[in-house]
Amino acid sequence: MKRTVLAASALSAAALTGLTACGGSDSDTDAAADKPKATASQAKEVSPAERLAKLMVTKAESGYTVKKPSDGDALAASQEDMDVDKAVCTPLAYAMNELPIGSPQATLTHVATSSGAMFTYITLSTYADGAAESAMKDLAKAADSCGSGYTATSDKGSTPYDSVTVETTPSGSDEALATAATFEFKGFTQKLRTQTFRFGDTIVNYFTLDSGAFIQSRPGEAKIPADLVKAQNAKLG
């Protein structure tokens, strides 16, 4: 099995517009003058991506170092780059590889670390009306259907998960789902964990791995930091 990508992760529009017409008639000038000017609210409208940037937790708020992950951390850089042998398990594969579930309007992933060896990837995604609920429904179906495992593959390698179990999540969101998944790495069992929460049209997914277990070639059991989840969820709820 090639899971060196995961081990390595532990180590580590402007377009030109406005052509001006020359020699226009007076009627052209009058028509231009009659066009409504952009309102202040339109000028200040926040894009989905900008909204997520403001919602991402900071070190001051959480006590964790929070930054963009290094290029190449994930098994796949995008949903299109990943294949899953059981289609129903695809949302789980995304959640366990720093990718958004469903079809968001915008998504943002940062990795949070502290003094320990746990790496927690926080993926924030915002959706059109109803799409977040649909994404959570597909994730829940995957968790129910993929208990015996599945295999996620990209051009970097593959991860054959041996099992998936559903765990308890903290309360306070519109929907929540937590999972634990196991796979073998250099003869040792590694347990990864996810917690996924929906707040209206926004979903936050936490994916944690025990980086020390990969580095030291020993069994690993990831634990998602409750204080980090509390700090991030407080910005969403």
C-alpha positions in Angstrom: 0.0 0.0 0.0 1.3 3.5 -0.9 0.4 5.8 1.9 3.6 7.8 1.8 1.5 10.9 0.9 -0.3 10.8 4.3 2.9 10.2 6.2 4.5 13.2 4.4 1.6 15.4 5.3 2.4 14.7 8.9 5.9 16.2 8.3 5.3 18.8 7.2 -9.4 37.3 -11.7 -8.7 40.0 -12.7 -10.1 40.6 -16.2 -9.8 43.7 -18.4 -13.2 45.3 -18.9 -14.9 48.4 -20.1 -14.1 49.1 -23.7 -15.1 52.7 -24.4 -17.1 53.5 -27.6 -16.0 56.6 -29.5 -18.2 59.1 -31.3 -21.5 58.1 -29.6 -24.6 60.1 -30.2 -26.4 62.2 -27.6 -28.9 59.5 -27.1 -26.1 57.1 -26.2 -24.8 59.5 -23.6 -28.3 59.9 -22.2 -28.8 56.2 -22.0 -25.5 55.8 -20.2 -26.4 58.5 -17.7 -29.7 56.8 -17.0 -28.0 53.5 -15.9 -28.3 53.0 -12.2 -25.0 53.3 -10.2 -23.9 50.3 -8.1 -25.2 50.7 -4.6 -22.9 50.6 -1.6 -24.4 47.3 -0.5 -23.5 45.8 -3.9 -20.0 47.1 -3.8 -19.5 45.5 -0.4 -21.1 42.2 -1.2 -19.0 39.4 0.3 -18.2 36.4 -2.0 -18.5 32.8 -0.7 -14.7 32.4 -0.6 -14.3 35.7 1.3 -17.0 34.6 3.8 -15.1 31.3 4.5 -11.8 33.2 5.0 -13.5 35.2 7.7 -15.0 32.1 9.3 -11.8 30.1 9.6 -10.6 29.9 13.2 -7.4 31.6 14.1 -4.6 30.9 16.6 -5.8 33.8 18.8 -9.3 32.1 19.0 -8.2 28.5 19.4 -4.6 28.4 20.7 -3.6 26.2 17.7 -1.4 27.2 14.9 -3.7 27.3 11.9 -2.3 27.7 8.3 -2.7 26.5 4.8 -1.5 22.9 4.3 1.6 22.3 2.2 1.1 21.4 -1.4 1.0 17.7 -1.9 -0.3 16.9 1.7 -3.4 15.2 0.5 -3.8 11.9 -1.4 -5.7 13.9 -4.1 -5.7 17.6 -4.8 -9.3 17.7 -5.9 -12.4 15.5 -6.1 -11.7 14.8 -9.7 -8.3 13.4 -8.8 -9.7 10.7 -6.6 -11.3 7.4 -7.4 -13.2 5.2 -4.9 -13.8 1.5 -5.5 -17.3 1.8 -3.9 -19.1 4.9 -5.2 -21.3 5.2 -2.2 -18.2 5.6 0.0 -17.0 8.6 -2.0 -18.1 11.3 0.5 -16.2 9.5 3.2 -13.1 9.4 1.1 -13.3 13.1 0.5 -13.8 13.8 4.2 -10.7 11.7 5.1 -8.5 13.5 2.5 -9.1 17.2 3.2 -11.6 17.5 0.4 -15.1 19.0 0.6 -18.2 16.8 0.4 -20.9 17.4 -2.2 -20.7 20.4 -4.5 -19.9 23.6 -2.6 -19.8 27.1 -3.9 -16.5 27.7 -2.2 -14.2 25.7 0.1 -11.2 26.4 2.2 -8.8 24.0 4.1 -6.3 24.8 6.8 -4.3 22.5 9.1 -4.3 23.1 12.9 -1.4 21.9 15.1 -0.2 22.4 18.6 2.6 20.9 20.6 1.5 17.3 20.0 1.7 15.1 17.0 -1.9 15.4 15.9 -2.6 17.1 12.6 -6.2 18.3 12.2 -7.4 19.5 8.8 -10.3 21.9 8.9 -12.3 22.1 5.7 -15.0 24.8 5.5 -17.4 24.8 2.6 -20.4 26.9 1.8 -23.3 25.8 -0.4 -26.3 26.9 -2.4 -29.7 26.5 -0.7 -30.4 22.8 0.1 -27.0 21.5 -1.2 -25.4 21.3 2.3 -28.3 19.1 3.6 -27.9 16.9 0.5 -24.1 16.6 1.1 -24.7 15.6 4.7 -27.3 13.0 3.6 -24.8 11.4 1.2 -22.1 11.4 3.9 -24.5 9.7 6.4 -25.4 7.1 3.7 -21.7 6.4 3.1 -21.0 5.9 6.8 -23.9 3.4 7.0 -22.8 1.6 3.9 -19.1 1.4 4.2 -18.4 -0.3 7.5 -16.4 -3.0 5.9 -14.1 -0.5 4.3 -13.3 0.8 0.8 -10.2 2.0 -1.2 -9.4 5.5 -2.2 -6.9 6.0 -5.1 -5.2 8.8 -6.9 -2.1 9.1 -9.1 -0.1 9.4 -5.9 -1.1 6.0 -4.5 -4.0 4.3 -2.7 -5.4 3.9 0.8 -7.4 0.7 1.5 -9.5 1.4 4.6 -10.3 -1.8 6.5 -13.3 -0.5 8.5 -15.4 2.5 9.2 -17.4 3.1 12.4 -19.8 5.9 13.4 -19.1 7.7 16.6 -20.7 10.3 18.8 -20.4 14.0 17.9 -20.8 17.1 20.1 -24.1 18.9 20.0 -24.9 22.4 18.9 -25.1 22.2 15.1 -28.0 21.6 12.6 -26.5 18.2 11.7 -23.4 16.3 12.7 -21.6 13.0 11.9 -18.4 11.5 13.3 -16.5 8.5 11.9 -13.4 6.5 12.7 -11.6 4.5 10.0 -8.7 2.1 10.1 -6.0 1.0 7.7 -2.6 -0.7 7.8 0.7 1.3 7.4 4.0 -0.6 7.5 2.3 -3.4 9.4 0.7 -1.2 12.1 -3.0 -0.2 12.4 -3.7 3.5 12.0 -7.0 5.0 13.1 -8.1 8.3 11.6 -11.1 10.3 12.7 -13.5 12.8 11.2 -16.2 15.1 12.6 -18.5 16.9 10.2 -21.0 19.6 11.2 -23.6 21.6 9.2 -24.5 25.1 10.3 -27.2 26.3 7.8 -25.5 26.4 4.4 -22.0 25.9 5.8 -20.3 22.6 6.5 -17.1 22.2 8.6 -15.2 18.9 8.4 -12.4 18.0 10.8 -10.0 15.2 9.8 -7.3 14.2 12.3 -4.3 11.9 11.9 -1.6 10.9 14.4 1.5 12.0 12.6 3.8 10.6 15.2 2.6 7.1 14.5 3.6 7.3 10.8 7.0 8.8 11.6 7.7 6.3 14.4 6.2 3.2 12.6 3.8 2.3 15.5 0.0 2.0 15.9 -1.8 5.3 15.8 -5.1 6.6 17.1 -6.1 10.1 16.0 -8.1 12.2 18.4 -9.9 15.3 17.2 -9.2 18.2 19.7 -12.4 19.1 21.5 -11.2 22.6 22.2 -10.4 23.3 18.6 -13.8 22.1 17.5 -15.5 24.3 20.1 -13.6 27.3 19.0 -14.2 26.8 15.2 -17.9 25.8 15.7 -18.5 28.9 17.8 -17.7 31.0 14.7 -20.3 29.1 12.7 -23.2 28.6 15.1 
